[in-house]
């Protein structure tokens, strides 16, 4: 009884103190009542009183009823509420100094609650079972300009579909898929790198060569059959701690004007840079020190006719040039004779930051053809030598798409920095922030714009490459564009006109901001969406009732009136959080079956405005997640995930899913938990909790989807029709990149995944490129 009494006293004291404070915040009364029952049980337990069993049995019954009422019959919600109390009860069951009848009562209640708890393991309330249609809707679907065997652009083609017409690998034979080769680049995160050092690259495949970049902007050419190195180009990017990101998602390819594809050559002296040469085809590399480099695909030599010996300075005409504040993380768009470059501008570092201007350069010479600055949207003629672009204007850091036939490119747009302070924005910047903008490829003039957040105060940049396909609708075939957003909407638009194919409505949004700012009274919402329900105290989670209670205290201490609650000095709960429901991994669309595969995730963040002291410097910037200064502005911004004292999310799982949508009907056919805690705990437990992920999927005509992305080190195969996982392979590091697939020279379908980890989410760091094929 002493063991029971001691445990009950410790837990009871914690719950009583915390529970009383929670009530003062208008939270649940349960924790105070439970704490007092525990303390009372402890008191009588020390005296071996029979009433101890009655009191504790009452606590178990109360807790069970309260738990079922709050969370339903769901194991991951019930276990933290009931598990600790069942453990504390164990010594009580063997307290032979108390009457047998009392012990039988305790045992009976304990057994009943345990059986009910274990039974909840058989229930899966978060899953949606069903099947996507398996028939071809559009047999002549436009798959873009990439040959069937190859992968010419980040999303395979400029249409961004992430769909391969290869069908060698099927749900029937995928279990025969095994590792074919592994290549290690040698580029790993170093001690002088920023926390957000990530390996997010998707390789290209041209001819029989793979081209990929590494976090420090090396370009590597590999033999597509064997993975053997052909050449390496090192852009020699200097270390800079003011960058928020040290990453490269991919390179871009300009096919040769002559029409043929030259094979890459094995580099004789990898340590020596080759002299510049004239290039018929080009590989374009964006760098994290704001350069665009053009390389010869055959040798890795710089292209002498492009800009200055193959190197173009992207800081040219920038209003501010702070080191590390502007760079490109995503591959540029190559289309219709131009290479179009966007850029990433550090969030919340300085009110006076570089411009988010979009620029198009001649693919042969590097000559500036046009520039589109969202702050001056009608002035697209090339800027002159002595002029500068608009400071801090909205940028496009993700991947663009293009429809060469329509002559339009599609830009996923971000926000003006400071991201959480809206008082600096002009009407033009307001119009184009957090949107998709269609520009004419030849002039940069605006064709149309669709905004996804009005007056964005949450840094909800449009993160994903728009997906283009021709959609069968009730009114006939339409040129469609699908773009998922951080807030959980999936917008389906006519890509020629920008008009919605799936309806969009305006919904009321919370009000009340800091002085000098305002919040939009309504926000757009697509009829097709993965938005989560509004959080309540009942959604708070933890390993035990104690840390769950602490999460409730945090929840009730923050400002939260649902999605789009404005930032505050109190601290605002942002949900969905800044990882977004969807991020740069976008979605994959099968344009023949007209179905979509996505990876929605759900993590809340906390945003807080911290008054600045009036100086131009402010506090030290700590990266994308942390306290950043907004130098020159009235407030710094603190941004971090909403976590418990144990470092796990405060809202209950699942936090990550895979989901399938029939785009013809707009219906979600299935949704399943995705990912395990295998690499997130000291013990290698493959518990399928439903983990968040960073990366994207690839669909094949064979009916298989490939994706890594989750926080465990696996690449997985899914049956497109049912969404069920049908294959997995262990990766040597985190797979926070989107895979790709191609045919090698022997006609074998290969699947390639970059595995290098993600610095800010602490997955395993590495430098691997891993290929798989059927044995």
C-alpha positions, -999 to +999 in steps of 0.1 A: +000+000+000+029+024+006+039+022-031+004+029-041+000+057-016+033+074-027+025+072-064-011+085-058+002+114-037+028+125-063+004+124-092-025+137-071-005+168-060+005+176-096-031+172-109-046+192-080-023+222-085-024+221-123-061+214-123-069+244-101-049+266-125-067+251-155-101+259-140-089+295-136-084+295-174-119+281-179-106+246-186-118+212-175-126+205-139-117+168-143-080+172-133-087+189-100-113+163-091-090+135-101-061+150-081-082+154-050-095+118-053-059+106-056-047+126-026-076+112-005-069+077-017-033+081-008-042+093+027-064+063+034-040+040+016-013+048+041-037+037+068-048+005+050-084+015+050-109-004+028-123+029+016-091+033-004-104+007-029-138+024-032-123+058-038-098+046-064-124+025-082-146+056-083-116+075-098-112+048-125-149+048-134-150+086-135-119+087-157-132+061-180-166+078-184-149+112-189-124+098-214-151+080-235-172+112-235-143+135-246-126+113-271-148+084-282-136+049-285-101+057-298-070+040-283-045+069-288-069+093-270-078+068-242-044+054-234-029+086-221-060+093-200-063+058-185-029+041-187-012+058-158-041+053-134-042+016-143-005+013-135-010+031-101-038+007-093-016-024-097-001-023-061-036-018-047-048-051-062-022-069-041-028-050-009-036-082+012-039-061+044-072-048+033-105-068+031-109-093+003-142-078-008-126-044-013-098-059-033-123-078-055-141-045-062-108-029-073-099-059-094-132-059-111-132-023-120-095-025-130-102-055-153-133-039-169-115-006-177-085-025-190-106-047-213-125-016-226-092+002-232-076-028-250-107-032-271-103+002-285-072-011-303-096-028-327-114+005-336-100+029-362-122+060-361-097+082-380-095+059-411-117+062-442-120+030-462-128+030-499-115+027-534-106+052-561-120+045-596-096+023-616-108+031-651-092+054-677-111+086-681-088+103-705-067+079-726-051+108-746-040+127-715-013+153-719+017+141-699+040+170-708+072+171-728+092+145-709+098+112-728+080+082-712+113+067-701+128+099-686+122+126-660+130+160-675+117+184-648+111+184-611+075+171-614+086+150-644+075+177-668+065+214-665+030+202-658+041+191-624+019+159-624+044+136-607+029+109-629+050+084-648+035+063-677+057+034-667+039+002-656+065-024-651+060-022-613+025-032-602+007-040-569+010-076-579+049-077-583+060-048-561+072-072-533+100-082-557+113-046-556+148-045-541+177-022-538+198-019-570+225+005-561+234+033-536+255+064-542+270+086-514+276+122-525+299+132-497+280+164-490+267+162-454+256+188-428+286+204-411+291+221-378+289+256-394+256+249-412+223+264-402+197+241-386+175+239-417+201+220-437+181+196-457+185+172-486+153+176-506+164+169-542+145+150-568+169+139-596+163+144-633+169+116-658+180+126-693+192+099-717+209+075-694+221+100-669+207+112-636+213+148-625+208+160-589+220+187-566+230+185-529+224+209-500+256+228-506+249+231-543+270+204-559+256+190-591+262+152-595+258+133-627+253+095-623+249+066-646+212+057-646+220+020-648+246+016-621+247+048-600+283+053-609+296+089-607+302+106-641+310+141-629+305+165-600+304+202-601+309+221-568+294+257-568+317+265-538+289+281-518+303+298-487+289+292-452+264+318-441+246+315-408+220+341-417+203+317-443+171+302-430+176+272-454+206+254-468+190+231-494+185+224-530+153+207-543+166+201-578+182+213-610+165+222-643+171+210-679+171+228-712+171+202-741+196+207-769+186+229-798+199+203-822+174+178-808+198+150-798+209+140-763+246+137-756+257+112-730+275+125-700+312+117-697+331+104-668+351+132-653+388+126-653+397+151-626+368+155-602+387+180-580+395+204-609+368+226-624+367+224-662+371+255-684+338+269-697+325+255-730+297+263-754+266+243-745+238+231-767+219+217-738+221+231-702+216+220-666+206+250-645+216+251-608+202+277-584+225+283-554+221+294-518+244+324-524+220+338-550+235+327-583+221+308-613+247+286-629+244+269-664+263+237-669+271+214-698+251+181-692+279+160-708+309+173-688+297+196-659+317+225-674+301+259-671+284+273-703+305+302-715+278+318-736+254+321-706+258+353-686+294+355-674+310+322-682+279+304-670+272+323-638+244+348-633+243+371-602+207+371-588+215+400-564+217+424-594+192+453-589+182+441-555+174+470-531+191+453-501+218+426-503+223+413-468+243+381-469+220+350-467+187+369-470+179+359-506+186+327-525+168+300-546+160+267-530+138+253-559+147+245-595+139+273-620+113+268-647+127+263-682+101+269-710+097+286-744+133+298-745+135+313-711+146+302-676+124+317-649+138+322-615+121+329-582+137+331-548+133+326-511+134+358-489+141+352-452+109+354-431+108+380-404+145+390-404+143+426-415+116+450-427+140+461-454+148+429-472+156+418-508+128+418-534+107+388-542+109+397-579+104+369-606+128+371-635+130+354-669+164+351-687+172+339-722+183+302-719+211+308-743+227+341-733+214+348-698+199+382-710+171+395-689+139+392-709+114+404-683+109+409-646+077+407-626+076+424-592+043+419-574+046+454-560+048+468-596+029+441-615+024+461-648+061+471-652+076+439-667+102+454-691+137+446-680+149+469-653+178+492-661+212+492-645+207+519-619+172+509-608+162+485-580+133+462-574+108+468-546+121+458-511+105+429-493+079+423-520+060+389-522+082+361-535+078+326-551+101+302-534+085+269-546+083+253-580+065+269-609+046+251-637+039+259-673+016+252-702+036+259-733+006+256-756-013+284-737+020+303-732+013+306-695+034+299-664+020+294-629+037+308-598+028+297-563+032+330-544+044+337-509+039+368-487+056+400-481+080+401-452+074+407-423+050+378-427+030+384-395+028+422-398+005+435-425+009+473-421+037+476-447+018+462-477+006+481-507-027+473-525-007+456-553+012+434-529-021+425-511-035+413-544-008+389-553+003+376-519-005+339-510-019+331-544-013+314-577-005+339-605-006+331-642+019+350-663+025+351-700+058+333-706+069+357-734+062+390-716+057+384-678+023+401-680-004+389-656-031+367-672-050+360-639-046+356-602-064+335-576-057+344-540-059+318-512-056+341-481-066+377-479-041+398-459-021+368-448-008+373-412+003+337-407+031+330-433+008+306-452+028+310-485+014+289-513+041+261-510+033+236-537+039+234-574+006+237-593-004+205-611-017+208-646-040+183-664-070+182-687-101+175-666-133+159-678-162+179-663-200+180-667-195+208-692-167+191-712-130+189-710-113+219-692-076+228-689-073+223-651-049+234-624-048+217-590-029+234-561-030+223-524-023+249-497-010+250-462-044+258-448-058+225-462-077+237-493-072+219-526-081+245-553-091+232-588-091+261-613-093+265-651-057+272-659-066+293-689-090+317-672-083+312-635-120+305-628-129+278-602-139+244-614-145+233-578-165+261-561-148+285-538-167+304-510-158+331-485-161+321-449-161+344-418-127+348-400-117+359-365-110+396-360-088+417-337-052+426-343-024+447-330-027+485-334-022+496-370-031+463-386-063+445-395-077+411-403-098+402-433-134+396-423-136+366-446-112+340-461-115+318-492-123+282-488-124+255-515-152+230-515-125+203-518-104+206-487-086+187-459-091+214-432-092+200-397-119+206-371-114+234-347-092+223-317-107+221-282-093+212-248-104+176-254-080+173-283-049+179-261-026+150-257+003+136-238+020+104-226+003+108-192-026+129-177+000+153-163+016+164-195-018+163-212-030+187-185+000+210-191-009+210-228-045+220-218-031+248-197-010+260-227-040+257-250-062+279-227-034+304-222-031+311-259-054+331-281-074+308-304-107+313-321-102+288-348-083+290-381-071+325-390-069+337-354-047+368-358-012+370-343-010+385-308+014+395-280-005+370-259+006+342-282-017+327-309-024+291-317-020+286-354-038+255-367-031+242-393+004+252-384+032+265-405+043+231-419+009+233-435-016+206-443+003+204-476+038+218-483+063+219-511+059+181-517+025+190-534+002+162-546+004+137-574-023+135-601-030+106-625-043+126-655-056+094-671-077+082-642-082+118-629-074+109-593-051+126-568-028+112-541-018+135-512-002+135-478-022+158-455-006+165-421-018+183-390+004+201-365-004+232-345+021+260-341+024+289-317+030+324-330+038+353-307+045+390-313+073+403-291+076+441-288+109+454-301+130+480-283+129+505-312+164+497-325+171+487-360+187+454-349+163+436-326+170+402-311+193+377-327+176+357-355+173+320-346+161+305-379+127+298-394+114+283-361+124+305-332+126+342-324+133+365-354+139+402-352+119+420-379+147+446-377+132+480-381+097+469-372+077+472-340+076+435-332+098+404-334+081+371-341+084+339-322+072+308-341+074+272-329+055+239-329+029+234-302+046+208-281+042+192-247+070+192-220+081+159-235+086+174-269+057+157-286+027+174-303+001+187-278-028+177-300-036+140-302-026+119-332-028+110-361-006+139-373-001+125-408-021+106-434-022+095-470-054+103-489-070+097-523-094+120-541-115+113-572-112+147-590-142+140-612-165+140-582-144+158-556-149+129-532-123+116-508-122+079-515-099+069-486-076+082-459-052+062-438-026+069-411+009+071-425+043+066-408+056+051-376+075+063-346+104+038-355+131+066-356+116+090-331+121+071-299+151+053-283+134+020-289+129+009-325+091+005-323+072+004-356+040+018-341+018+033-369+008+065-351+003+086-382+034+109-385+039+142-403+061+143-433+080+166-456+082+154-493+059+143-520+044+113-539+049+099-574+021+079-592+028+053-619+006+040-646+011+006-630-012+017-602+016+021-576+024+053-556+059+058-542+067+082-513+091+085-484+086+119-466+076+105-431+097+110-400+107+074-401+135+063-425+114+043-450+103+046-486+069+031-492+047+018-520+010+022-519-018+007-540-033+038-557-068+023-558-072+015-521-044+036-506-031+006-486+007+003-481+019-027-501+057-023-499+084-006-479+122-005-478+145+008-450+164+040-460+199+048-446+188+083-437+156+104-437+138+105-470+126+141-470+126+144-508+102+133-535+112+102-554+112+097-592+111+067-616+125+060-651+135+032-674+172+023-676+190+013-708+179-023-702+142-014-701+140-019-663+119+004-643+139+021-616+127+040-585+152+065-570+150+082-536+174+108-521+179+101-484+198+128-465+175+139-437+161+172-426+179+193-401+149+211-386+129+179-379+158+159-367+156+129-391+187+109-398+213+129-417+231+114-447+241+119-483+225+089-501+209+083-534+192+049-534+178+031-564+154+001-566+143-023-593+125-056-596+147-086-590 
